[in-house]
Amino acid sequence: MKREILEVVNKYVNGVQIDDVNINHRSEDSLDVLEMNISLPEHKK
C-alpha cells in the first residue's frame, strides 16, 4: 500500500521517497484507525 500511495503523491509532489510515507493501524474501542503521515519536501512540481 505504501508504494501505491507514493505513486499518487509523486504525481503532485516531486521527491517523496518510500521512507517518507508512514502508515499505522490501530484499534480504538469499536473503531479501526488508519493513520498516514507523509513528509513532503519544500518544493512542489
PyMOL commands that place a pseudoatom at each C-alpha (Angstrom):
pseudoatom trace, name=CA, resn=MET, resi=1, chain=A, elem=C, hetatm=0, pos=[0.000, 0.000, 0.000]
pseudoatom trace, name=CA, resn=LYS, resi=2, chain=A, elem=C, hetatm=0, pos=[2.902, 2.387, 0.721]
pseudoatom trace, name=CA, resn=ARG, resi=3, chain=A, elem=C, hetatm=0, pos=[4.137, 2.135, -2.869]
pseudoatom trace, name=CA, resn=GLU, resi=4, chain=A, elem=C, hetatm=0, pos=[0.680, 2.856, -4.284]
pseudoatom trace, name=CA, resn=ILE, resi=5, chain=A, elem=C, hetatm=0, pos=[0.302, 5.911, -2.046]
pseudoatom trace, name=CA, resn=LEU, resi=6, chain=A, elem=C, hetatm=0, pos=[3.802, 7.057, -3.002]
pseudoatom trace, name=CA, resn=GLU, resi=7, chain=A, elem=C, hetatm=0, pos=[2.935, 6.829, -6.724]
pseudoatom trace, name=CA, resn=VAL, resi=8, chain=A, elem=C, hetatm=0, pos=[-0.126, 9.046, -6.253]
pseudoatom trace, name=CA, resn=VAL, resi=9, chain=A, elem=C, hetatm=0, pos=[1.715, 11.583, -4.082]
pseudoatom trace, name=CA, resn=ASN, resi=10, chain=A, elem=C, hetatm=0, pos=[4.574, 11.810, -6.585]
pseudoatom trace, name=CA, resn=LYS, resi=11, chain=A, elem=C, hetatm=0, pos=[2.101, 12.842, -9.300]
pseudoatom trace, name=CA, resn=TYR, resi=12, chain=A, elem=C, hetatm=0, pos=[1.696, 16.110, -7.385]
pseudoatom trace, name=CA, resn=VAL, resi=13, chain=A, elem=C, hetatm=0, pos=[4.845, 16.468, -5.249]
pseudoatom trace, name=CA, resn=ASN, resi=14, chain=A, elem=C, hetatm=0, pos=[8.317, 15.700, -6.572]
pseudoatom trace, name=CA, resn=GLY, resi=15, chain=A, elem=C, hetatm=0, pos=[10.897, 13.979, -4.395]
pseudoatom trace, name=CA, resn=VAL, resi=16, chain=A, elem=C, hetatm=0, pos=[8.864, 11.986, -1.867]
pseudoatom trace, name=CA, resn=GLN, resi=17, chain=A, elem=C, hetatm=0, pos=[10.605, 8.686, -1.028]
pseudoatom trace, name=CA, resn=ILE, resi=18, chain=A, elem=C, hetatm=0, pos=[9.186, 5.436, 0.361]
pseudoatom trace, name=CA, resn=ASP, resi=19, chain=A, elem=C, hetatm=0, pos=[10.760, 6.196, 3.753]
pseudoatom trace, name=CA, resn=ASP, resi=20, chain=A, elem=C, hetatm=0, pos=[8.792, 9.473, 3.849]
pseudoatom trace, name=CA, resn=VAL, resi=21, chain=A, elem=C, hetatm=0, pos=[5.485, 7.542, 3.998]
pseudoatom trace, name=CA, resn=ASN, resi=22, chain=A, elem=C, hetatm=0, pos=[4.466, 6.169, 7.407]
pseudoatom trace, name=CA, resn=ILE, resi=23, chain=A, elem=C, hetatm=0, pos=[1.280, 4.156, 7.886]
pseudoatom trace, name=CA, resn=ASN, resi=24, chain=A, elem=C, hetatm=0, pos=[-0.055, 2.938, 11.228]
pseudoatom trace, name=CA, resn=HIS, resi=25, chain=A, elem=C, hetatm=0, pos=[-3.159, 0.916, 12.022]
pseudoatom trace, name=CA, resn=ARG, resi=26, chain=A, elem=C, hetatm=0, pos=[-4.691, 0.640, 15.453]
pseudoatom trace, name=CA, resn=SER, resi=27, chain=A, elem=C, hetatm=0, pos=[-7.985, -0.227, 17.086]
pseudoatom trace, name=CA, resn=GLU, resi=28, chain=A, elem=C, hetatm=0, pos=[-9.674, 2.179, 19.468]
pseudoatom trace, name=CA, resn=ASP, resi=29, chain=A, elem=C, hetatm=0, pos=[-12.800, 0.913, 21.190]
pseudoatom trace, name=CA, resn=SER, resi=30, chain=A, elem=C, hetatm=0, pos=[-15.022, -0.167, 18.290]
pseudoatom trace, name=CA, resn=LEU, resi=31, chain=A, elem=C, hetatm=0, pos=[-13.096, 1.789, 15.623]
pseudoatom trace, name=CA, resn=ASP, resi=32, chain=A, elem=C, hetatm=0, pos=[-10.212, 0.881, 13.363]
pseudoatom trace, name=CA, resn=VAL, resi=33, chain=A, elem=C, hetatm=0, pos=[-7.910, 3.848, 12.763]
pseudoatom trace, name=CA, resn=LEU, resi=34, chain=A, elem=C, hetatm=0, pos=[-5.582, 4.103, 9.776]
pseudoatom trace, name=CA, resn=GLU, resi=35, chain=A, elem=C, hetatm=0, pos=[-3.064, 6.907, 10.281]
pseudoatom trace, name=CA, resn=MET, resi=36, chain=A, elem=C, hetatm=0, pos=[-0.899, 8.110, 7.408]
pseudoatom trace, name=CA, resn=ASN, resi=37, chain=A, elem=C, hetatm=0, pos=[1.934, 10.640, 7.678]
pseudoatom trace, name=CA, resn=ILE, resi=38, chain=A, elem=C, hetatm=0, pos=[3.889, 11.821, 4.645]
pseudoatom trace, name=CA, resn=SER, resi=39, chain=A, elem=C, hetatm=0, pos=[6.945, 14.047, 4.944]
pseudoatom trace, name=CA, resn=LEU, resi=40, chain=A, elem=C, hetatm=0, pos=[6.844, 16.438, 1.998]
pseudoatom trace, name=CA, resn=PRO, resi=41, chain=A, elem=C, hetatm=0, pos=[9.782, 18.326, 0.509]
pseudoatom trace, name=CA, resn=GLU, resi=42, chain=A, elem=C, hetatm=0, pos=[9.578, 22.108, 0.366]
pseudoatom trace, name=CA, resn=HIS, resi=43, chain=A, elem=C, hetatm=0, pos=[9.069, 22.414, -3.418]
pseudoatom trace, name=CA, resn=LYS, resi=44, chain=A, elem=C, hetatm=0, pos=[6.035, 21.095, -5.351]
pseudoatom trace, name=CA, resn=LYS, resi=45, chain=A, elem=C, hetatm=0, pos=[6.003, 20.035, -9.020]
for i in range(1, 45): cmd.bond("trace and resi %d" % i, "trace and resi %d" % (i + 1))
show_as sticks, trace
zoom trace
